[in-house]
Amino acid sequence: MTATDQSPHTTGSVPAPPGDGYESEDELAGWVPPRQPIRLLAPLLGLLIVSVVWETYVRITGVSPLVLPAPSRIVRHIASDPGFYLSHGWVTLWEAMAGLVLALVLALAVATVMAHSRFAERATMPVIVLIQSTPVAVLAPVFLLWFGFSPWPRILVAMLFTFVPLVSNALTGLRSVDHDTLEVLRSVDASKREIFWHLRLPNALPALFAVGRIAMSLALVGAVIGEMYGGSDSGLGRKALQAISRNLVDQLWGSVLALALMGVVLTLGVMALEQRVLRWHSSQSHLD
Amino acid sequence: MHATLESPVVVAEKVGVSFRDRSHSIRALANIDLTINAGELVSVIGPSGCGKSTLLRVLGGLLPPTQGTLRVWGDAPEKGREAKRFGLVPQTPALLPWRTVRENLTLLPRLNRGAGRGPVGDEEIDRLIGAVGLAPFADTLPGKLSGGMQQRVSLARAFALEPPVLLMDEPFAALDEITRSEMRFLLLKLWRETSATVVFVTHSIEEAVLLSDRVIVMTSSPGRVACEIAVDLARPRQQGLEDGDAFHHHTVELRHALQRSTTAFSGMDPSP
């Protein structure tokens, strides 16, 4: 956390304080390559390489599009009917985000109670382990039975997919506060609420963002699984399943690619938010 | 907030602390008799594990004593804590890494409003940041500062509360020798401008002599007061004091007192 823990090229940006015997390490840092363009380029390059290899493989082997269509073919297909993918993608996105937000709110509430009471923690733990061990995908038809033709079965599956990782990380973050800092706040008789808002919650943010990136794609997977059990005729998961039964190869791969791209964009969104919010945290120091 | 001289702020009588550890209880402190007067700077020195930090936490109302009576301004220490009369400086800087230097200083005055000690003005905060030499870094996050600079923020934060009692738990122990020396004089400078009573826990003989009006020597298992030594060096104390004979005389006296107390109480005779 201190400046001295950081790698040499980050300490170079620390201005030298007056009379502290603390020297700027600019000379030691040497030449630092411009990182801004590379940061954007590297992930694109990775995707490009995968696409090129895939495309080349399909063209060389002449494999049937029924088995594996070329990426160019999938992209062309999506471009031929963008409205279809946008509208069904929107449905899936909405279900996934509703599930994720509900899971986050519930996880924070449960973790807060658990962080303040060992008894509550012991009482809640078995329930959480139970949720974790339950094959939620198998429960989806039950939710359909309960909630019928509404978005709730899908939202619920997305929520249960993300709840356990969120709650366990939230609990760790809320609990693992610095002992001395806690004592300083207690020394002025700060209330539990003040300690929660000023110390515990910000302290939990790094752990929450770390799991948030994973939870984003988990929520999408949850929504898609929920859609597969029916109850509605929309959503990319539903459309992918229909494509399988009707032998619509392009629609199947189009739905899969659209879901994957959605996951990538959402994860990048979380990371961008993390970068802004966690400016203070050491996990972000390499970006300065 | 000026208390009359020689009026006791802290009065401890036969104070003891025992921790329960399943079947048996462990005595951390026993029979502590202590009087600390208003405006005094008192150091508590002793070997590691002698209960110095425990004593500090008891004085600050963070840990209730299990035996004896303890009064801080005539009240139980918890009352003092509720009234925000304590400024705590722990061994680590204990800053909130997501708040800038200035935001760290303004936080504590804003907490526990019920104590009736309202927020500190911006000018006072700026003055304190300047006094600890961090004016250019007022809007910097703590993670960008060196360990010594972070500890200066921690010191300024405690003074920002304008507390009548400052409780310091080896705040300079983790710093390098040069920074530590600077910090001691910085503390004396800040303290001179207040009328605060300071209880300063340390394991450094030089630090205790340099800072204190009085040094309380503790001994371990359970922690007890072995003796008290008055340090009558003139104030204000300036850099270079450490070189003088009077300073040297006091460090020797304190070192002997520490040696006497550890051998006398542990039952170990260093000479065969």
Boltz contact constraints between the chains, C-beta under 6 A:
constraints:
  - contact:
      token1: [A, 1]
      token2: [B, 143]
      max_distance: 6.0
  - contact:
      token1: [A, 2]
      token2: [B, 147]
      max_distance: 6.0
  - contact:
      token1: [A, 3]
      token2: [B, 144]
      max_distance: 6.0
  - contact:
      token1: [A, 3]
      token2: [B, 146]
      max_distance: 6.0
  - contact:
      token1: [A, 14]
      token2: [B, 144]
      max_distance: 6.0
  - contact:
      token1: [A, 17]
      token2: [B, 149]
      max_distance: 6.0
  - contact:
      token1: [A, 22]
      token2: [B, 146]
      max_distance: 6.0
  - contact:
      token1: [A, 180]
      token2: [B, 90]
      max_distance: 6.0
  - contact:
      token1: [A, 180]
      token2: [B, 92]
      max_distance: 6.0
  - contact:
      token1: [A, 180]
      token2: [B, 94]
      max_distance: 6.0
  - contact:
      token1: [A, 181]
      token2: [B, 94]
      max_distance: 6.0
  - contact:
      token1: [A, 184]
      token2: [B, 88]
      max_distance: 6.0
  - contact:
      token1: [A, 184]
      token2: [B, 94]
      max_distance: 6.0
  - contact:
      token1: [A, 186]
      token2: [B, 62]
      max_distance: 6.0
  - contact:
      token1: [A, 187]
      token2: [B, 60]
      max_distance: 6.0
  - contact:
      token1: [A, 187]
      token2: [B, 86]
      max_distance: 6.0
  - contact:
      token1: [A, 187]
      token2: [B, 88]
      max_distance: 6.0
  - contact:
      token1: [A, 188]
      token2: [B, 84]
      max_distance: 6.0
  - contact:
      token1: [A, 188]
      token2: [B, 108]
      max_distance: 6.0
  - contact:
      token1: [A, 188]
      token2: [B, 111]
      max_distance: 6.0
  - contact:
      token1: [A, 188]
      token2: [B, 112]
      max_distance: 6.0
  - contact:
      token1: [A, 189]
      token2: [B, 81]
      max_distance: 6.0
  - contact:
      token1: [A, 189]
      token2: [B, 82]
      max_distance: 6.0
  - contact:
      token1: [A, 189]
      token2: [B, 112]
      max_distance: 6.0
  - contact:
      token1: [A, 190]
      token2: [B, 111]
      max_distance: 6.0
  - contact:
      token1: [A, 190]
      token2: [B, 112]
      max_distance: 6.0
  - contact:
      token1: [A, 194]
      token2: [B, 111]
      max_distance: 6.0
  - contact:
      token1: [A, 202]
      token2: [B, 98]
      max_distance: 6.0
  - contact:
      token1: [A, 280]
      token2: [B, 97]
      max_distance: 6.0
  - contact:
      token1: [A, 280]
      token2: [B, 98]
      max_distance: 6.0
  - contact:
      token1: [A, 280]
      token2: [B, 141]
      max_distance: 6.0
  - contact:
      token1: [A, 280]
      token2: [B, 143]
      max_distance: 6.0
